[in-house]
Amino acid sequence: QVQLVESGGGLVQAGGSLRLSCAVSGMIFSIKTMDWYRQAPGKQRELVAAITGGGSTNYADSVKGRFTISRDNAKNTVYPQMNSLKPEDTAVYYCSAVQGKRFWGQGTQVTVSS
C-alpha cells in the first residue's frame, strides 16, 4: 500500500524559512521521481519542484533560487527547503509520485504572513 505523509508546515513571517518533509512507503522510493505541488485558495494545483531518483531537480520559476529539494533514499524521505518565503507562497503543499497511477499525500498547510 502506497503512502505519502507530509509534515513540517506551519505559520511563518515573510522572509522566513520552512523545511517540509514527505515520508514514503509502499514503493521503490530510490528510483522514483518525487514531485511537490501546492494549491492556494481559489487556484489550481501547481507543480513547484521535482527530484528524480538520481537527484536531478527542477523548479517552478516562482520558487527558483528560494526553494531547494533534496532526498534521503535511506529514509525514503524527500525534503523541500523553502527560504525567503513570500505571502504568495501560502498554500497547501502536497508530495506526489507515480506508480501505475499518481499518488498524493494528505497535504500540509504553509501560511506566510506579511
C-alpha positions as YAML, in Angstrom:
chain: A
units: angstrom
residues:
- id: 1
  name: GLN
  ca: [0.00, 0.00, 0.00]
- id: 2
  name: VAL
  ca: [1.49, 3.29, -1.13]
- id: 3
  name: GLN
  ca: [1.54, 6.06, 1.47]
- id: 4
  name: LEU
  ca: [2.95, 9.57, 1.33]
- id: 5
  name: VAL
  ca: [2.91, 11.56, 4.55]
- id: 6
  name: GLU
  ca: [3.88, 15.24, 4.59]
- id: 7
  name: SER
  ca: [4.91, 17.23, 7.63]
- id: 8
  name: GLY
  ca: [6.61, 20.48, 8.55]
- id: 9
  name: GLY
  ca: [4.07, 23.07, 7.52]
- id: 10
  name: GLY
  ca: [3.09, 26.00, 9.68]
- id: 11
  name: LEU
  ca: [2.88, 29.76, 10.02]
- id: 12
  name: VAL
  ca: [5.93, 31.83, 9.21]
- id: 13
  name: GLN
  ca: [6.61, 35.51, 8.60]
- id: 14
  name: ALA
  ca: [7.61, 36.76, 5.17]
- id: 15
  name: GLY
  ca: [11.32, 36.22, 4.64]
- id: 16
  name: GLY
  ca: [11.36, 33.19, 6.87]
- id: 17
  name: SER
  ca: [12.06, 29.55, 6.14]
- id: 18
  name: LEU
  ca: [10.37, 26.21, 6.49]
- id: 19
  name: ARG
  ca: [11.53, 22.68, 5.80]
- id: 20
  name: LEU
  ca: [8.86, 20.24, 4.75]
- id: 21
  name: SER
  ca: [9.26, 16.51, 4.56]
- id: 22
  name: CYS
  ca: [7.45, 13.65, 2.88]
- id: 23
  name: ALA
  ca: [7.90, 10.10, 4.10]
- id: 24
  name: VAL
  ca: [7.08, 7.47, 1.51]
- id: 25
  name: SER
  ca: [6.22, 3.79, 1.87]
- id: 26
  name: GLY
  ca: [4.93, 1.10, -0.44]
- id: 27
  name: MET
  ca: [7.06, 1.95, -3.46]
- id: 28
  name: ILE
  ca: [10.66, 1.59, -4.55]
- id: 29
  name: PHE
  ca: [11.49, 5.11, -3.42]
- id: 30
  name: SER
  ca: [15.05, 5.30, -4.69]
- id: 31
  name: ILE
  ca: [14.05, 5.15, -8.35]
- id: 32
  name: LYS
  ca: [11.01, 7.39, -8.15]
- id: 33
  name: THR
  ca: [10.75, 10.98, -9.22]
- id: 34
  name: MET
  ca: [9.18, 12.84, -6.33]
- id: 35
  name: ASP
  ca: [7.06, 15.87, -7.09]
- id: 36
  name: TRP
  ca: [5.92, 18.69, -4.82]
- id: 37
  name: TYR
  ca: [2.76, 20.58, -5.70]
- id: 38
  name: ARG
  ca: [0.92, 23.38, -3.98]
- id: 39
  name: GLN
  ca: [-2.61, 24.67, -4.12]
- id: 40
  name: ALA
  ca: [-3.57, 28.12, -2.93]
- id: 41
  name: PRO
  ca: [-7.21, 29.01, -2.19]
- id: 42
  name: GLY
  ca: [-9.14, 29.51, -5.39]
- id: 43
  name: LYS
  ca: [-6.23, 28.44, -7.58]
- id: 44
  name: GLN
  ca: [-5.27, 25.32, -9.46]
- id: 45
  name: ARG
  ca: [-2.74, 22.90, -8.06]
- id: 46
  name: GLU
  ca: [0.70, 23.70, -9.47]
- id: 47
  name: LEU
  ca: [3.98, 21.82, -9.65]
- id: 48
  name: VAL
  ca: [6.58, 23.55, -7.51]
- id: 49
  name: ALA
  ca: [9.58, 21.24, -7.56]
- id: 50
  name: ALA
  ca: [10.67, 17.75, -8.54]
- id: 51
  name: ILE
  ca: [13.62, 15.49, -7.85]
- id: 52
  name: THR
  ca: [14.49, 12.35, -9.78]
- id: 53
  name: GLY
  ca: [15.82, 9.15, -8.30]
- id: 54
  name: GLY
  ca: [19.27, 10.25, -9.42]
- id: 55
  name: GLY
  ca: [18.95, 13.60, -7.69]
- id: 56
  name: SER
  ca: [18.27, 15.88, -10.65]
- id: 57
  name: THR
  ca: [16.00, 18.74, -9.70]
- id: 58
  name: ASN
  ca: [13.57, 21.06, -11.40]
- id: 59
  name: TYR
  ca: [11.76, 24.11, -10.03]
- id: 60
  name: ALA
  ca: [8.91, 26.37, -11.00]
- id: 61
  name: ASP
  ca: [10.10, 29.84, -11.93]
- id: 62
  name: SER
  ca: [8.17, 31.29, -8.99]
- id: 63
  name: VAL
  ca: [10.35, 29.44, -6.46]
- id: 64
  name: LYS
  ca: [13.66, 29.12, -8.29]
- id: 65
  name: GLY
  ca: [16.52, 30.35, -6.14]
- id: 66
  name: ARG
  ca: [14.41, 30.19, -2.96]
- id: 67
  name: PHE
  ca: [13.38, 26.54, -2.70]
- id: 68
  name: THR
  ca: [15.69, 23.54, -2.69]
- id: 69
  name: ILE
  ca: [14.50, 19.95, -2.85]
- id: 70
  name: SER
  ca: [16.57, 17.02, -1.63]
- id: 71
  name: ARG
  ca: [16.03, 13.38, -0.79]
- id: 72
  name: ASP
  ca: [17.36, 10.73, 1.55]
- id: 73
  name: ASN
  ca: [16.88, 7.37, -0.10]
- id: 74
  name: ALA
  ca: [17.92, 5.55, 3.08]
- id: 75
  name: LYS
  ca: [14.97, 7.15, 4.88]
- id: 76
  name: ASN
  ca: [12.53, 7.12, 1.93]
- id: 77
  name: THR
  ca: [12.02, 10.82, 2.53]
- id: 78
  name: VAL
  ca: [12.10, 13.94, 0.39]
- id: 79
  name: TYR
  ca: [12.71, 17.42, 1.81]
- id: 80
  name: PRO
  ca: [11.77, 20.73, 0.25]
- id: 81
  name: GLN
  ca: [13.64, 23.54, 1.95]
- id: 82
  name: MET
  ca: [11.77, 26.81, 1.48]
- id: 83
  name: ASN
  ca: [13.65, 30.05, 2.11]
- id: 84
  name: SER
  ca: [12.78, 33.72, 1.63]
- id: 85
  name: LEU
  ca: [9.12, 32.86, 1.87]
- id: 86
  name: LYS
  ca: [6.55, 35.28, 0.50]
- id: 87
  name: PRO
  ca: [2.85, 35.67, 1.28]
- id: 88
  name: GLU
  ca: [2.10, 34.31, -2.19]
- id: 89
  name: ASP
  ca: [3.71, 31.01, -1.15]
- id: 90
  name: THR
  ca: [0.76, 30.44, 1.16]
- id: 91
  name: ALA
  ca: [-0.85, 27.17, 0.09]
- id: 92
  name: VAL
  ca: [-1.37, 23.54, 0.93]
- id: 93
  name: TYR
  ca: [1.73, 21.64, -0.17]
- id: 94
  name: TYR
  ca: [1.49, 18.07, -1.43]
- id: 95
  name: CYS
  ca: [4.07, 15.48, -2.31]
- id: 96
  name: SER
  ca: [3.25, 13.11, -5.11]
- id: 97
  name: ALA
  ca: [4.66, 10.21, -7.09]
- id: 98
  name: VAL
  ca: [3.56, 7.86, -9.81]
- id: 99
  name: GLN
  ca: [3.42, 4.09, -9.51]
- id: 100
  name: GLY
  ca: [0.91, 2.91, -12.05]
- id: 101
  name: LYS
  ca: [-1.15, 5.93, -11.10]
- id: 102
  name: ARG
  ca: [-0.41, 9.19, -9.33]
- id: 103
  name: PHE
  ca: [-0.44, 9.06, -5.55]
- id: 104
  name: TRP
  ca: [-0.80, 12.07, -3.26]
- id: 105
  name: GLY
  ca: [-0.09, 12.82, 0.35]
- id: 106
  name: GLN
  ca: [-2.68, 14.48, 2.58]
- id: 107
  name: GLY
  ca: [-1.02, 17.87, 2.27]
- id: 108
  name: THR
  ca: [0.49, 20.28, 4.78]
- id: 109
  name: GLN
  ca: [-0.57, 23.91, 5.20]
- id: 110
  name: VAL
  ca: [2.02, 26.65, 4.78]
- id: 111
  name: THR
  ca: [0.94, 30.16, 5.71]
- id: 112
  name: VAL
  ca: [3.24, 33.13, 5.18]
- id: 113
  name: SER
  ca: [2.24, 36.34, 6.90]
- id: 114
  name: SER
  ca: [3.27, 39.76, 5.60]
...
